[in-house]
Amino acid sequence: MAIENIFFDLDGTLTDSKIGMTKSIQYALKKLGRSVPVTDDLIWCIGAPLKEIFMKLLESDEAIIEKAVTFYREYFKEKGKFENEVYSGIPEVLYKLNKYGFNLFVATAKPYVFAIEIVTRLGLLKFFRAVYGSELSGNLMDKVELIAYILKKEKIPASNTIMIGDREYDIIGAKKNGVRSIGLTYGYGTKEELIQSGADFIIDSPEEIIDIAINKKVLKKR
């Protein structure tokens, strides 16, 4: 069935959030008196659920994990949310997709209160029908649940929907909801991660989204 609805991840897909996210993690670890990894050693964290990140970094009990999340958001709210930028080519691609009549949605594990502010500040809100994110409580942080929620809320059939993201969470979330997926190699996931998680398409640049959605070219997994 032809694609009509396109879900976009935010971090590592629409925007490069490396600086803001890694600094927020470093801030939280420092506040907890833990060793602080260098930025490049935290790249794997971008796009991963926040609690999962700190569970791996701290290997501590739930109370410490919650403190880490609180400290993370303390920095992110004041500074981190401003330390990102739109990937080159994204506005042009979104404009073309709008022009051809696709319904675009943001589907991010980032809390909605931050996601809507970031998308608005970076001038992307005008391209999207709606922005969906998680709740500060942690609800809808799992991409499987989030995608299911959007499909139900918007009354969208999975069969004409595609999810675009750079991490395994996006691809797995799509597959478990019967949604096709595009994995991006310019974000923070690896090509191997995208292949292993079952991405239907793998692309290297935003412009290739047009080939799939508009020109109907079938790009083979590479």
C-alpha positions as CSV (number, residue, x, y, z in Angstrom):
1,M,0.0,0.0,0.0
2,A,1.2,3.5,-0.8
3,I,2.7,5.6,2.0
4,E,0.5,8.3,3.3
5,N,1.7,8.9,6.9
6,I,5.3,9.4,7.9
7,F,6.5,9.3,11.6
8,F,9.9,11.0,12.3
9,D,12.1,10.4,15.3
10,L,13.6,13.6,16.6
11,D,17.2,13.1,18.0
12,G,19.6,11.8,15.4
13,T,16.9,12.0,12.7
14,L,15.6,15.6,12.4
15,T,18.1,17.2,14.7
16,D,21.7,16.7,15.9
17,S,21.3,16.7,19.7
18,K,24.8,15.3,20.5
19,I,26.0,18.3,22.6
20,G,22.9,18.9,24.6
21,M,22.2,15.2,25.5
22,T,25.8,14.2,26.3
23,K,26.3,17.4,28.4
24,S,23.1,16.6,30.3
25,I,24.3,13.1,31.1
26,Q,27.7,14.3,32.2
27,Y,26.1,16.9,34.4
28,A,23.9,14.2,36.1
29,L,26.9,11.9,36.7
30,K,29.0,14.7,38.1
31,K,26.1,15.7,40.5
32,L,26.0,12.1,41.7
33,G,29.8,12.0,42.3
34,R,30.4,9.4,39.6
35,S,33.1,9.2,37.0
36,V,32.2,11.2,33.9
37,P,32.9,9.7,30.4
38,V,34.1,11.9,27.6
39,T,31.5,12.9,25.0
40,D,32.5,10.4,22.4
41,D,32.0,7.5,24.8
42,L,28.3,8.6,25.3
43,I,27.3,8.6,21.7
44,W,25.4,5.3,22.2
45,C,23.1,7.1,24.6
46,I,21.5,9.3,22.0
47,G,18.1,8.0,21.1
48,A,18.0,5.5,24.0
49,P,15.4,5.7,26.7
50,L,16.7,7.8,29.6
51,K,16.3,5.3,32.4
52,E,17.9,2.6,30.3
53,I,20.9,4.9,29.8
54,F,21.4,5.5,33.5
55,M,20.8,1.8,34.4
56,K,23.7,0.9,32.1
57,L,26.0,3.8,33.3
58,L,25.3,3.5,37.0
59,E,24.2,-0.1,37.7
60,S,22.4,1.3,40.8
61,D,19.0,0.9,42.4
62,E,15.8,2.7,41.3
63,A,16.3,5.6,43.7
64,I,19.7,6.5,42.2
65,I,18.4,6.2,38.7
66,E,15.5,8.6,39.4
67,K,18.0,11.1,40.9
68,A,20.1,10.8,37.7
69,V,17.0,11.5,35.5
70,T,16.1,14.5,37.7
71,F,19.7,15.9,37.4
72,Y,19.7,15.2,33.6
73,R,16.5,17.2,33.2
74,E,17.8,20.0,35.4
75,Y,20.6,20.7,32.9
76,F,18.6,19.9,29.8
77,K,15.8,22.3,30.8
78,E,18.1,25.2,31.3
79,K,20.8,24.6,28.6
80,G,20.7,21.2,26.9
81,K,17.5,21.8,24.9
82,F,19.2,24.7,23.2
83,E,22.3,22.7,22.3
84,N,21.2,21.1,19.1
85,E,20.6,21.9,15.5
86,V,18.6,20.8,12.4
87,Y,20.4,18.4,10.1
88,S,21.3,19.9,6.7
89,G,18.7,19.0,4.1
90,I,15.9,18.2,6.6
91,P,13.7,21.4,6.0
92,E,13.9,20.9,2.3
93,V,12.8,17.3,2.5
94,L,9.9,18.1,4.9
95,Y,8.8,20.9,2.6
96,K,8.7,18.5,-0.4
97,L,6.8,15.8,1.6
98,N,4.2,18.5,2.6
99,K,3.9,19.6,-1.0
100,Y,3.1,16.1,-2.1
101,G,0.4,15.7,0.6
102,F,2.0,13.3,3.1
103,N,0.9,13.5,6.7
104,L,4.0,14.1,8.9
105,F,4.3,13.4,12.6
106,V,7.1,13.6,15.2
107,A,7.3,10.4,17.2
108,T,10.0,10.8,19.9
109,A,10.8,9.2,23.2
110,K,11.8,12.7,24.5
111,P,9.2,14.2,26.8
112,Y,6.6,16.1,24.8
113,V,7.2,19.3,26.8
114,F,10.8,19.4,25.5
115,A,10.1,18.0,22.0
116,I,7.4,20.6,21.2
117,E,9.7,23.4,22.3
118,I,12.6,22.2,20.3
119,V,10.6,21.5,17.1
120,T,9.0,25.0,17.4
121,R,12.3,26.8,18.2
122,L,14.1,25.2,15.2
123,G,11.3,26.2,12.8
124,L,10.1,22.7,12.0
125,L,6.6,22.7,13.6
126,K,4.9,24.1,10.5
127,F,5.7,20.9,8.6
128,F,4.0,18.5,11.1
129,R,0.4,17.6,11.7
130,A,1.3,16.8,15.3
131,V,4.2,16.2,17.7
132,Y,4.1,13.2,20.0
133,G,6.5,12.5,22.8
134,S,6.7,10.7,26.2
135,E,5.4,12.0,29.5
136,L,7.7,13.1,32.3
137,S,6.5,10.1,34.3
138,G,8.0,7.8,31.7
139,N,4.8,6.8,30.0
140,L,5.1,6.3,26.2
141,M,8.9,6.4,26.3
142,D,9.0,2.9,24.7
143,K,8.7,3.3,20.9
144,V,6.4,0.3,20.6
145,E,3.9,1.9,22.9
146,L,4.3,5.4,21.4
147,I,3.8,4.3,17.9
148,A,0.7,2.2,18.9
149,Y,-0.6,5.3,20.7
150,I,-0.2,7.6,17.7
151,L,-1.8,5.1,15.3
152,K,-4.8,4.8,17.6
153,K,-5.0,8.5,18.5
154,E,-4.8,9.6,14.8
155,K,-6.9,6.7,13.5
156,I,-4.1,5.8,11.1
157,P,-3.7,2.4,9.5
158,A,-0.3,0.8,10.0
159,S,-0.3,-0.4,6.4
160,N,0.2,3.1,4.8
161,T,2.6,4.4,7.5
162,I,6.3,4.4,7.7
163,M,8.6,5.2,10.7
164,I,12.0,7.0,10.1
165,G,14.7,6.9,12.7
166,D,18.4,6.2,13.4
167,R,18.2,3.7,16.3
168,E,17.0,0.1,16.8
169,Y,14.2,1.5,19.1
170,D,12.6,3.2,16.1
171,I,12.8,0.1,13.9
172,I,11.6,-2.4,16.5
173,G,8.8,-0.1,17.6
174,A,7.6,0.1,13.9
175,K,7.9,-3.6,13.3
176,K,5.9,-4.6,16.4
177,N,3.1,-2.3,15.2
178,G,3.1,-3.6,11.6
179,V,4.6,-0.3,10.3
180,R,7.4,-0.2,7.7
181,S,10.6,1.5,8.6
182,I,13.5,3.5,7.3
183,G,16.8,3.4,9.2
184,L,19.2,6.4,8.9
185,T,22.9,6.0,8.9
186,Y,23.7,9.7,9.4
187,G,22.3,9.6,13.0
188,Y,23.7,7.8,16.0
189,G,22.8,4.2,15.3
190,T,25.1,1.9,13.3
191,K,24.2,0.3,10.0
192,E,24.6,-3.1,11.7
193,E,22.1,-2.1,14.4
194,L,19.6,-1.0,11.8
195,I,20.0,-4.2,9.7
196,Q,19.8,-6.5,12.8
197,S,16.6,-4.7,14.1
198,G,14.9,-5.3,10.7
199,A,14.8,-2.0,8.9
200,D,12.9,-2.2,5.6
201,F,15.1,0.5,4.1
202,I,18.5,1.9,5.0
203,I,19.5,5.3,3.7
204,D,22.5,7.6,4.1
205,S,21.0,11.1,3.7
206,P,17.7,12.9,4.2
207,E,17.2,13.3,0.5
208,E,16.8,9.6,0.0
209,I,13.5,9.8,2.0
210,I,12.1,11.4,-1.2
211,D,13.2,8.4,-3.3
212,I,11.1,6.1,-1.1
213,A,8.1,8.2,-0.3
214,I,7.6,10.2,-3.6
215,N,9.5,8.5,-6.4
216,K,8.6,5.0,-5.0
217,K,12.1,3.7,-5.5
218,V,12.9,0.6,-3.5
219,L,16.3,1.0,-1.9
220,K,17.9,-2.3,-1.0
221,K,19.4,-2.9,2.4
222,R,23.1,-2.3,2.2
